[in-house]
């Protein structure tokens, strides 16, 4: 996210840099892209951590649930679990 924000601010033309009020809105698309990429990375990291620690503890976790559903070919259950898990928080 920080790299995309920096890229957005760096790509602004010198004319817009002189006008400080336009600085933020001109970089907004890069900031949103950084948020989208960082959210996807955070979600994958959460799944991987839950998979590892769920297996080691024996009680399972979010990643273990997804892994078991993949092995049992329950795609609908896997896909419906993602929105449900975010709504319950």
N, C-alpha and C positions, 0 to 999 in steps of 0.2 A: 504494500500500500504506500509506504513511504517513497519507494522508487518511482511509482507511477505519479505520485503527487509532485515529486521533484521534476520528473519529465514534463508534466503539464505546465508547471511554472517556468521551466526552461524554454519551452517551445513557444511562449508568448512573444509576439513581435515587439520590437523596441517602442513602437508607437503606443501600444497598450501598456507597456511598463511605465511610461510617463504618466499615464492616467491611472492612478492607484485604485480608484473605485472599480475599475474593470478587471483588476488583477485576479480576484477570486473567481468570478463567474467564467472567465476565459479558461481557467484550469479545471473547472468542475467536471468535464467529461473524463479526464484522466483520474481524478479523485474517485469517481464512481467506479471506474474500471478497477482501480486498486482495491476498493472495498469488495467488489465481486470476486476478484482473484483471491484475496485474503480469506474471505468467508469460505470459499471452496477448499482452500488448503487447511483451514482450521477444522472443517467438517471431516476431511479425510484423516487428519491427525487424531481426532477424537475417536473415530472408528478403529484405527490401528491400535491406539492405546487401550481401548476397551477390549479389543480382541486379545491382545497380549496379556493384560492383567486379568481378564475374565477366564482365560485358560489356566493361568497359574493359580488362581484362587479356587477354581473348581465350581464357583457359583454362576459363572457366566456374566455377561454384560451386554452392552449394546452391540459391540463388534461380534461377540460370540453368537448372539441372536441372528445377526445378518449372515454370518458364516454358516450356521446350521440351516437356515432357510435356503441358502444357495445350494448346499449339498442335497437338500430334499427337493430341489427344483420348485420351490414355492415362491415364484417371482411376485405374484400379487401381494403376498404377505410381506415380502421385503419392501416393495415399493409403497405400500400403505403404512408401513411402520415409520418411515422417515417423517412425513408430515405430522403423524400422531405424536412422535417423540418431541418435536419442536413445540407443539401446542400445549403439551402437558407441563412445560417449564414455566 
